[in-house]
Amino acid sequence: MTAYTPLMGQGNRLLSAVLEPRRRTILQMLAEEERDVAVGELAKRFSVTRPAISQHLAVLKDAGLVDHDTTPGRRGYRLKPEGVAAAKAALDALATELPGGGAGTGERAPVALELDVDGPREAVAQLLTTRAGIERWLGPKAEIDARPGGIFRVDLGVGDIVAGTYLHVDAPSLVVFTWGVEGGDGPLAPGATRVDVALGEAGQGRTRVRLEHRGLPAEFQAPHLAAWARHLAQLDEVTGGR
């Protein structure tokens, strides 16, 4: 079994969602407002019906690009920055598969995601370097020895176990570990690829998390991108105490 096969559909949903021009316009509007915006308010800016805008929002929500607040009296939509970052990376990964896009050149651009989460870097680093921390956002079972050469093994809970070793631990600034599927081979063999997680100050007690998954062939980038977007969304919930 290859890693993240069940999530291939999510990568496709990301791409199809942003290829429709009205949906890109909706994302731009939500980014500019930086607040929850009701369907009716969005619909006033288009020449199509409110139900049509609702359908577009449903597609964006299904792709993980927007979130919907169902609190009575609010019921607005807001942008999910981690979803937009995932869509951008999916488009970049797709470009490498086109002629002249870099596929087959030996140069593999990393799958990269970035988002700001609540809490200081020290607290976020604990979620990367301890068994209890990893199990809160990445997988239900883990074996962790966060020192160079130490084991990194996580049961993702979707039929895959990833395995590798820690290469570099400079908490709270940088954590690097190898990554692969237990029992896999080739580019998915244990330790075949590398994950770099850099933690920076984002102000107001928040941490900027920059994750780069390096060494993935082009055909594996979109599904891994979708998976990391989901995992980082869970990390954001954990750090926010939700």
Secondary structure in CASP SS format (residue, H / E / C, confidence):
PFRMAT SS
TARGET T0000
AUTHOR 0000-0000-0000
METHOD secondary structure of the structure
MODEL  1
M C 1.00
T C 1.00
A C 1.00
Y C 1.00
T H 1.00
P H 1.00
L H 1.00
M H 1.00
G H 1.00
Q H 1.00
G H 1.00
N H 1.00
R H 1.00
L H 1.00
L H 1.00
S H 1.00
A H 1.00
V H 1.00
L H 1.00
E C 1.00
P H 1.00
R H 1.00
R H 1.00
R H 1.00
T H 1.00
I H 1.00
L H 1.00
Q H 1.00
M H 1.00
L H 1.00
A H 1.00
E H 1.00
E H 1.00
E C 1.00
R C 1.00
D C 1.00
V E 1.00
A C 1.00
V H 1.00
G H 1.00
E H 1.00
L H 1.00
A H 1.00
K C 1.00
R C 1.00
F C 1.00
S C 1.00
V C 1.00
T C 1.00
R H 1.00
P H 1.00
A H 1.00
I H 1.00
S H 1.00
Q H 1.00
H H 1.00
L H 1.00
A H 1.00
V H 1.00
L H 1.00
K H 1.00
D H 1.00
A C 1.00
G C 1.00
L C 1.00
V E 1.00
D E 1.00
H E 1.00
D C 1.00
T C 1.00
T C 1.00
P C 1.00
G C 1.00
R C 1.00
R C 1.00
G C 1.00
Y E 1.00
R E 1.00
L E 1.00
K C 1.00
P H 1.00
E H 1.00
G H 1.00
V H 1.00
A H 1.00
A H 1.00
A H 1.00
K H 1.00
A H 1.00
A H 1.00
L H 1.00
D H 1.00
A H 1.00
L H 1.00
A H 1.00
T C 1.00
E C 1.00
L C 1.00
P C 1.00
G C 1.00
G C 1.00
G C 1.00
A C 1.00
G C 1.00
T C 1.00
G C 1.00
E C 1.00
R C 1.00
A C 1.00
P C 1.00
V E 1.00
A E 1.00
L E 1.00
E E 1.00
L E 1.00
D E 1.00
V E 1.00
D E 1.00
G C 1.00
P C 1.00
R H 1.00
E H 1.00
A H 1.00
V H 1.00
A H 1.00
Q H 1.00
L H 1.00
L H 1.00
T H 1.00
T C 1.00
R H 1.00
A H 1.00
G H 1.00
I H 1.00
E H 1.00
R H 1.00
W H 1.00
L C 1.00
G C 1.00
P C 1.00
K E 1.00
A E 1.00
E E 1.00
I E 1.00
D C 1.00
A C 1.00
R C 1.00
P C 1.00
G C 1.00
G C 1.00
I E 1.00
F E 1.00
R E 1.00
V E 1.00
D E 1.00
L C 1.00
G C 1.00
V C 1.00
G C 1.00
D C 1.00
I E 1.00
V E 1.00
A E 1.00
G E 1.00
T E 1.00
Y E 1.00
L E 1.00
H E 1.00
V E 1.00
D E 1.00
A C 1.00
P C 1.00
S C 1.00
L E 1.00
V E 1.00
V E 1.00
F E 1.00
T E 1.00
W E 1.00
G C 1.00
V E 1.00
E C 1.00
G C 1.00
G C 1.00
D C 1.00
G H 1.00
P H 1.00
L H 1.00
A C 1.00
P C 1.00
G C 1.00
A C 1.00
T E 1.00
R E 1.00
V E 1.00
D E 1.00
V E 1.00
A E 1.00
L E 1.00
G E 1.00
E E 1.00
A E 1.00
G E 1.00
Q C 1.00
G C 1.00
R E 1.00
T E 1.00
R E 1.00
V E 1.00
R E 1.00
L E 1.00
E E 1.00
H E 1.00
R E 1.00
G C 1.00
L C 1.00
P C 1.00
A H 1.00
E H 1.00
F H 1.00
Q H 1.00
A H 1.00
P H 1.00
H H 1.00
L H 1.00
A H 1.00
A H 1.00
W H 1.00
A H 1.00
R H 1.00
H H 1.00
L H 1.00
A H 1.00
Q H 1.00
L H 1.00
D H 1.00
E H 1.00
V H 1.00
T H 1.00
G C 1.00
G C 1.00
R C 1.00
END
